[in-house]
Amino acid sequence: MRFIFLCILAASAVAAQESPGLRVEKIAVGLHYAEGPAWSPDGFLIFSDCPANKLHKLIPGKGDTESADIPGGPIGNAYDAQGRRYTCEFRERRVTRTSKNGKVEVLASRFEGKRLNAPNDIVVRRDGQIFFTDPAFGNQQDNRELDFYGVFHLTPHGELSAIARLQTRPNGIALSPNGKTLYVTDSDARCVRAFDLEHGAAGRVLIDNIPGVPDGIRVDEKGGLWIAAKEIYEYSPQAEMLAHIALDQTPTNLAFGDPDMQSLFITTRTEVYRVRIGVKGAAQY
């Protein structure tokens, strides 16, 4: 197991005062394209190996194992308070929910009579409200039926609505600690958009000129934003860049986890990393 150290751009409230750097641990290798890390309330991490149609399960202290074969193409994942898993299946162009006993339900596959593009990332609020992005990358563009890239809201009763109809591609998605603001990375515009869920206001650009192509995003309990782009970038709630984490490969996504929720699990193309950062992730369930 090899370790590398963080490169710090500026002093961060997260970086431990007693240590000049935080340690990044490589915990999984040899993947095809890792994505969609999510921490289960039952105490383990899952992540997708997209081209292989596999979900992996990583139990602390026991290592990584394949846990499910999903022909629909798993990418983004999330959990709710009941421990049910929500998965974006980009090949089948749908969002599914899997119960703890393995029952799979299709929650969304069409909008206004047309097939979704390729659901990518997902978050579930504590009250059961579901939010997901629907871009289209690569050959997914060839089969589009919708004339926009969507940010969608799905109620617990199955009602699907579009929060945003974009001409640039939304990607990662996360909620503020109070659940009132939705954050979405835009891979084409290289920005983070913020949507006021309480008042239904149009999205605004919160963070612009992100280095690289922004993908996954997560929020800590203090409202700080962590973004997977050229590297992992930490921003304050006021959109000030605080720090970055340099890795061997370009990160694809990230999730808070471990029993105390103070670790970041980071997926890259073929590897998964873990870094203790000293601040908890915002509660998602």
C-alpha positions as CSV (number, residue, x, y, z in Angstrom):
1,M,0.0,0.0,0.0
2,R,1.5,3.3,-1.1
3,F,0.9,6.7,0.4
4,I,1.2,10.2,-1.1
5,F,0.8,13.6,0.5
6,L,-1.6,16.5,-0.2
7,C,-0.5,19.6,-1.9
8,I,-2.1,22.6,-0.1
9,L,-2.8,25.8,-2.0
10,A,-3.8,27.8,1.1
11,A,-4.4,27.4,4.8
12,S,-7.6,25.4,5.3
13,A,-9.9,25.0,8.3
14,V,-10.0,21.3,7.4
15,A,-6.2,20.7,7.4
16,A,-5.0,19.5,10.8
17,Q,-2.9,22.1,12.6
18,E,-0.5,19.6,14.0
19,S,0.3,18.0,10.6
20,P,1.9,19.7,7.5
21,G,-0.2,17.4,5.2
22,L,-2.9,14.8,5.1
23,R,-2.2,11.3,4.0
24,V,-3.9,9.7,1.0
25,E,-4.2,5.9,1.0
26,K,-4.7,3.8,-2.1
27,I,-7.3,1.2,-1.3
28,A,-8.4,-0.3,-4.6
29,V,-6.6,-0.8,-8.0
30,G,-7.1,-2.5,-11.3
31,L,-10.5,-1.1,-12.1
32,H,-11.8,-0.2,-15.6
33,Y,-13.4,3.1,-14.7
34,A,-14.4,3.8,-11.1
35,E,-17.3,6.1,-10.3
36,G,-20.2,6.7,-7.9
37,P,-18.8,6.1,-4.4
38,A,-21.5,6.1,-1.7
39,W,-21.3,5.3,2.0
40,S,-24.1,3.0,3.3
41,P,-25.7,3.7,6.7
42,D,-24.8,0.0,7.3
43,G,-21.1,0.9,7.4
44,F,-19.5,0.1,4.0
45,L,-18.6,1.9,0.8
46,I,-19.9,1.0,-2.6
47,F,-18.7,2.3,-6.0
48,S,-19.3,1.5,-9.6
49,D,-16.8,0.0,-12.2
50,C,-18.8,1.4,-15.1
51,P,-17.5,-0.5,-18.2
52,A,-17.6,-3.8,-16.3
53,N,-21.2,-3.3,-15.2
54,K,-20.1,-4.0,-11.6
55,L,-20.8,-2.6,-8.2
56,H,-18.0,-3.0,-5.6
57,K,-18.4,-3.2,-1.9
58,L,-15.6,-2.1,0.4
59,I,-15.8,-3.0,4.1
60,P,-13.3,-1.2,6.4
61,G,-10.6,-3.7,7.4
62,K,-11.8,-6.4,5.0
63,G,-11.0,-5.0,1.6
64,D,-12.8,-4.7,-1.7
65,T,-15.2,-7.3,-3.3
66,E,-17.6,-7.2,-6.2
67,S,-21.1,-7.1,-4.8
68,A,-23.4,-6.9,-7.8
69,D,-23.6,-7.2,-11.6
70,I,-25.8,-4.4,-13.1
71,P,-26.1,-4.8,-16.9
72,G,-27.7,-1.4,-17.2
73,G,-24.4,0.3,-16.5
74,P,-24.1,1.6,-12.9
75,I,-22.5,5.0,-12.4
76,G,-23.8,7.3,-9.7
77,N,-25.1,5.8,-6.4
78,A,-26.7,7.1,-3.2
79,Y,-28.4,5.7,-0.1
80,D,-31.4,6.7,1.9
81,A,-32.1,6.4,5.7
82,Q,-33.6,3.0,5.2
83,G,-30.4,1.7,3.6
84,R,-31.9,1.4,0.1
85,R,-29.5,2.0,-2.7
86,Y,-30.3,4.4,-5.6
87,T,-28.3,3.9,-8.8
88,C,-28.1,5.8,-12.1
89,E,-27.8,3.3,-14.9
90,F,-26.4,5.1,-17.9
91,R,-26.8,2.3,-20.5
92,E,-30.5,1.6,-19.6
93,R,-31.0,5.3,-19.2
94,R,-32.9,5.0,-15.9
95,V,-32.7,5.4,-12.2
96,T,-33.3,2.4,-10.0
97,R,-33.8,1.7,-6.3
98,T,-32.6,-1.5,-4.7
99,S,-34.0,-2.6,-1.3
100,K,-31.9,-4.3,1.3
101,N,-33.4,-7.7,0.3
102,G,-32.4,-7.1,-3.3
103,K,-35.7,-6.0,-4.9
104,V,-35.1,-3.6,-7.8
105,E,-37.5,-0.8,-8.7
106,V,-37.3,1.5,-11.7
107,L,-38.0,5.0,-10.4
108,A,-37.4,7.0,-13.6
109,S,-36.7,6.2,-17.2
110,R,-38.8,8.8,-19.2
111,F,-39.7,12.4,-19.0
112,E,-42.5,14.0,-21.0
113,G,-42.8,10.7,-23.0
114,K,-39.1,10.6,-24.0
115,R,-36.3,8.5,-22.7
116,L,-33.8,10.1,-20.4
117,N,-30.3,10.8,-21.8
118,A,-28.0,8.9,-19.4
119,P,-28.6,9.5,-15.7
120,N,-25.2,10.2,-14.1
121,D,-25.2,11.2,-10.4
122,I,-27.8,11.2,-7.7
123,V,-28.5,12.4,-4.1
124,V,-31.4,11.6,-1.7
125,R,-32.5,14.2,0.8
126,R,-33.4,13.2,4.4
127,D,-37.2,13.6,3.6
128,G,-36.9,11.2,0.6
129,Q,-36.7,13.7,-2.2
130,I,-34.5,12.5,-5.0
131,F,-32.3,14.7,-7.3
132,F,-30.3,13.5,-10.2
133,T,-28.4,14.7,-13.3
134,D,-29.0,13.6,-16.8
135,P,-26.2,14.5,-19.2
136,A,-24.9,12.5,-22.2
137,F,-21.3,11.8,-22.9
138,G,-19.6,10.1,-25.9
139,N,-21.9,7.9,-27.9
140,Q,-24.7,8.6,-25.5
141,Q,-25.2,11.7,-27.5
142,D,-26.2,9.7,-30.6
143,N,-29.4,8.3,-29.0
144,R,-30.8,11.4,-27.3
145,E,-34.5,12.0,-27.3
146,L,-34.6,15.0,-25.0
147,D,-33.4,18.3,-26.5
148,F,-31.7,19.4,-23.2
149,Y,-29.5,18.1,-20.4
150,G,-31.5,17.9,-17.2
151,V,-31.3,18.3,-13.5
152,F,-34.3,16.4,-12.2
153,H,-36.3,16.2,-9.0
154,L,-38.2,13.0,-8.2
155,T,-40.7,13.0,-5.3
156,P,-41.3,10.0,-3.0
157,H,-44.6,9.6,-4.9
158,G,-42.8,9.2,-8.2
159,E,-43.5,12.7,-9.7
160,L,-40.6,13.7,-12.0
161,S,-39.9,17.4,-12.8
162,A,-37.0,19.2,-14.4
163,I,-35.3,21.7,-12.1
164,A,-33.1,22.9,-15.0
165,R,-33.0,22.3,-18.8
166,L,-29.5,23.0,-19.8
167,Q,-27.6,23.1,-23.0
168,T,-24.3,22.3,-21.2
169,R,-23.9,19.1,-19.3
170,P,-24.6,18.7,-15.6
171,N,-22.6,16.0,-13.8
172,G,-22.1,15.8,-10.1
173,I,-24.8,16.6,-7.6
174,A,-25.0,17.3,-3.8
175,L,-27.1,19.1,-1.2
176,S,-26.2,21.8,1.4
177,P,-26.2,20.7,5.0
178,N,-29.8,22.0,5.5
179,G,-31.0,20.4,2.3
180,K,-32.3,23.7,0.9
181,T,-29.6,24.3,-1.8
182,L,-28.8,21.9,-4.6
183,Y,-25.3,22.0,-6.0
184,V,-24.6,20.7,-9.5
185,T,-21.2,20.6,-11.4
186,D,-21.4,21.6,-15.1
187,S,-18.7,19.8,-17.0
188,D,-18.9,22.0,-20.1
189,A,-19.2,25.4,-18.4
190,R,-16.5,24.3,-15.8
191,C,-18.6,25.7,-13.0
192,V,-20.8,24.8,-10.0
193,R,-24.5,25.9,-10.2
194,A,-26.5,26.4,-7.1
195,F,-30.3,26.0,-7.0
196,D,-32.6,27.3,-4.2
197,L,-34.9,24.4,-3.6
198,E,-37.1,26.3,-1.1
199,H,-38.0,29.2,-3.3
200,G,-37.6,27.6,-6.7
201,A,-35.3,30.2,-8.0
202,A,-33.3,29.7,-11.2
203,G,-29.9,28.3,-10.8
204,R,-26.9,30.7,-10.3
205,V,-23.2,30.1,-10.9
206,L,-21.6,29.7,-7.5
207,I,-18.1,28.7,-8.6
208,D,-16.6,29.4,-12.0
209,N,-13.3,28.6,-13.8
210,I,-12.7,25.3,-12.0
211,P,-9.4,23.7,-13.2
212,G,-10.1,20.7,-15.3
213,V,-13.5,19.2,-16.0
214,P,-15.7,19.1,-12.8
215,D,-17.3,15.8,-12.1
216,G,-18.4,14.6,-8.6
217,I,-19.2,17.0,-5.8
218,R,-19.8,16.6,-2.0
219,V,-20.5,19.0,0.8
220,D,-19.1,18.9,4.4
221,E,-21.1,19.7,7.5
222,K,-19.7,23.2,7.5
223,G,-21.0,23.9,4.0
224,G,-17.6,23.5,2.3
225,L,-17.7,22.0,-1.2
226,W,-15.3,19.3,-2.4
227,I,-15.1,18.9,-6.2
228,A,-13.5,16.2,-8.3
229,A,-12.0,17.9,-11.4
230,K,-8.3,18.1,-12.5
231,E,-7.6,17.3,-8.8
232,I,-9.8,17.3,-5.7
233,Y,-10.6,21.0,-4.8
234,E,-12.0,22.3,-1.6
235,Y,-14.0,25.5,-1.7
236,S,-15.5,27.5,1.2
237,P,-19.3,28.2,1.2
238,Q,-18.4,31.6,-0.2
239,A,-16.7,29.9,-3.2
240,E,-13.1,30.6,-2.2
241,M,-10.7,27.8,-3.1
242,L,-9.0,26.6,0.1
243,A,-7.0,23.5,-0.9
244,H,-6.4,20.8,-3.4
245,I,-5.5,17.1,-3.3
246,A,-3.1,15.8,-6.0
247,L,-3.5,12.2,-7.0
248,D,-1.8,9.8,-9.4
249,Q,-4.9,9.9,-11.7
250,T,-7.6,12.3,-12.5
251,P,-10.5,11.9,-10.0
252,T,-14.0,11.1,-11.1
253,N,-16.0,11.3,-7.9
254,L,-15.9,11.3,-4.2
255,A,-17.9,10.5,-1.0
256,F,-17.6,11.0,2.7
257,G,-17.5,7.9,4.8
258,D,-16.1,5.8,7.6
259,P,-18.0,5.5,10.9
260,D,-17.3,9.1,11.9
261,M,-17.9,10.4,8.3
262,Q,-14.5,12.2,8.3
263,S,-12.9,10.4,5.4
264,L,-13.1,11.2,1.7
265,F,-13.3,8.2,-0.6
266,I,-12.1,9.2,-4.0
267,T,-12.6,7.3,-7.3
268,T,-10.3,7.7,-10.3
269,R,-10.2,5.9,-13.6
270,T,-8.7,2.7,-12.2
271,E,-8.1,3.3,-8.5
272,V,-9.9,4.3,-5.3
273,Y,-8.3,6.4,-2.5
274,R,-9.1,7.3,1.1
275,V,-8.0,10.4,2.9
276,R,-8.8,11.5,6.5
277,I,-9.7,15.2,6.4
278,G,-10.9,16.0,9.9
279,V,-14.3,17.3,9.0
280,K,-17.6,15.4,8.7
281,G,-19.6,15.1,5.5
282,A,-23.0,16.7,5.6
283,A,-25.6,14.2,6.6
284,Q,-27.4,12.8,3.6
285,Y,-29.8,10.4,5.4
